[in-house]
């Protein structure tokens, strides 16, 4: 598409964009009901829910402001190292990070630097979007991976805010879905001055939908720093585990926890003292997970309740945020959830960085490149179902040499591709420099 048609697309919203804007405007009562329901379920912070309406809860700092939007915790953590590099470009520069989940807000509160602020992203109603942009006045916007809210993207572009889509991801399934709304897809992708894709396949899908400026830079998750751990809490956890055989099921989703419980019951006699560490992707589900596991005859200790790991504890349920860094450091073997169900998987690289052999299911569409690199290195194994998960956990816990070989391979694989960060920074530097100049 040439420059004139690009300009026309940004000035004349498609019918789909206009219809979307109208529906999100008249749908206010339903949106308010949804926010109320989510707040009651712990999926919104009652004290900060106005941020979802575009109402700020903190003061905007003076000077240039780069806005980084990430959907949830995985995407947000993947760009922390990039944020640190961006902040080095100017002492007057600040970062506004927006996410949409309570878990991500909690983690960002712990891990963002002094010149980086967090707010919840506004719900995509044009009035709330304009309130958000009127107040924060970002000088540039970096959107992470794949969550594209039409009102927020198009209103940002209308105001002339330079935008980049970084660590861009698009699965085959998403490509097919967007293919049924090609005009809207093209309109959204044209709003971005630069798109940095994780791999060639993703780049081709984006180009097919009309994206004009796509570069392949690799996956930023490969450049992320290892997850942190508090030394005192780590020692306490290591002492509690002692010499017990242990494995971890991390970032699990509904129904996967039952599979994990079945694995423990199946292996308990073969591995006396077996301890299963379980960290659900959504910690607020802790009560339901505990109930299900206890009905299976398992003794459960819960992190959120302050329970200690006792000699008879079967499952240590870590229903709290920010603790995967500890768990990966104490377990030699990790199953990464969201992969035995059609969810798309979760980030395996975090486990590899901290010395875990990795098991995962077949549903890893969101992390294809990372999965392929770990498999090629001999750092991971795919399991199709609970029976194969049981068999693989047993084989690895029963074969320390094989387990250590996978751990060594995982650490080596995770140490590669540090150049991804430099490539991203090189391509983003003009946009960030423009933001610094316009906001000064």
Steps between C-alpha positions, in 0.01 A plus 500: 500500500639840405534804726184670381281196563663453839408856595149452371458181704601680818261793431196304384408222743361186343139401548617227740688756712201735507266216592735384775519852640120532499447164670756572773334839557140380537615193690589701813248322730641160403857624545422631848336168592807317375733719707284443806499126443877490445557704816288259704706209363831667581587565136495877553637705791209686658731782611630547143203405284456862387824460304301268275274799430796714395518681835861520627598413855847657497657820371657518158872577525637797311694457180491235227290190566517170311193283545549121497189282482510127576195279541605304808791376708687300238509782248581758767795304638637444150559875451645591840855477370401714199346760730826527693691562177249762383528690828877527452444713189401808702497593871176691439317210339228310687308181417130436544424127503140389453371146543158346549536244780533520877792257498696711254434815703636334813815374327563832325467676834790287620721503191463835322778753553459841664421683176241247386137521612215251472134557420224267386418538132162666447213291370477564127213753501586815307404738784724314747778468243494876438503572873807278537685659208399855599658454841814299422587659163754231405773604260527147358328167549643148498242220479622154595423179308142472377226679697363773272212707637351690203387817678824535691723433199309716252446792739872498582582509130247780441686710756830443323656285773781290343420132556703180479379142537786312667562129551205463264327163507224359280407133498353323199166497680510877562601557140196309380275697736636837387466378142124526546538872581780600267402867473510548875821297533673711237375820659641402839834380364542816292481700823843369601808678372709190567418135567766269648402135453625200694568283193460478122168312509344768719643773278341345192159472669516866598605608151217293354255704710642829374783590738750711302806534726581160651845393622597162646689555825453178697317444826568749779433228754839360397664817631311523828688489828436193719202530732606635840482326837532629855801332662339445841180350362697284258709352783185435704343316207814298432520398868133396499549279196830357627576174319148417388446417132331805351349620175313813400185568297513869409247738344231234488144561386166349590491117465880481488516511881291181514749335264784609728318347798460174309873499421585541866267219608639272231864557601480537878576133574793490257655819639458508880465854632412639157414871512310666218532878469198651325475863385173575316513767233217683678569493876147613586386149409692361798189409699346301216829327425547402864149360523551289190834363621376415848209310345767290328639406844800734486634703791536861386696789652410846365747785464227767524396364839855489631499120528838337557613198301458212744641147464156376390437781248434359156443825310632846581248729331671830421194720447692828505675717245869562441631168632585305185861617534521312829318193375713456190813524716395219736350254250714317242194413291217728388183433306385825335123530491251640255630232265293189575190700414446714188621821661826558314755432774704720731861616495742208546814709472466632856531144629792421268693808618480377859610143439186293447445209267171578328184307418210647305188397314429530127313834513786750478390724212592817692860387554588302188848644450603457863356147507689408184831636628473316832400175329791528255737549794372190678367709787131408483255219435145516367229295672160445344288428807504420872625146438802624308558772760500235772741283306741785422507631858574147622773442242680825575474486879623143481795579272713780652757489217238553231336772709832683543570474127171675422571767762843572348346520154229735625746742657711502183199561275375783721834681490487547122339776293591794725538703182121518479498794740760691301309446174178629657671805644667583170166501316312686776766763560365753243148478642620539861730787406205675333294451816774644719534803274125568478443459872786717619 
